[in-house]
Amino acid sequence: MGKVKLSFGKYLSDMTFENVAYPAFIKQEEEGFGIHFPTLLPEFGWEYPLCSATTKKEAIQRAKKELAYLLAGVLYDNEELPSQSHIPADRVTEEMELVFITTSYSDYAKEIDEHLPWRHWHIYFNRDMSSDFQAVAYKNDQGYWDVRVDGHLPIALEQKKLLQLCPTYPVICTVRCRVEAEEAFDRFVRRVEDLINNF
């Protein structure tokens, strides 16, 4: 794996990763070629390509850029770079052409630096995207994430009681990584529900 450096600026992480390679496969589609990253994106990488193009060469070029964006986002989220695990041999079929896609932050630094400050998290209670309880998180000047209730809570609760429950409301916590934000938001919602039930 290439060298990774991560420190926090005012709004943007200063990060570099050079010549990192991730296993992928090229698969022909109806209108061209798709590049899949099944071990990097295990939830959907087997079925859905990270990018597609009409030719293999163009697909690979797009994959390099998309991979750079993805890895920069991971570091911006204060996470470690994902494992570069190989694609299991027993999952390889005749229609897959195995490749390694190599990318570098420096190749796309300007575009990435323009994109990342707008990056934010949407957080749902118990991870249900139809939940009425939602939060959003933005990175602060210290490089951590301020998690705040998104809009108004879907129940009538006095502001005074909310402030007793959480003095920094609507900001409910400041965290380093997403899993901490999700756990903190779930705890907050449960406390609100308990307050309503005992009201």
Summary of the structure (lengths in Angstrom):
residues: 199
radius of gyration: 20.6
end to end distance: 54.9
largest distance: 63.7
contacts: 552
relative contact order: 0.13
helix: 34%
strand: 28%
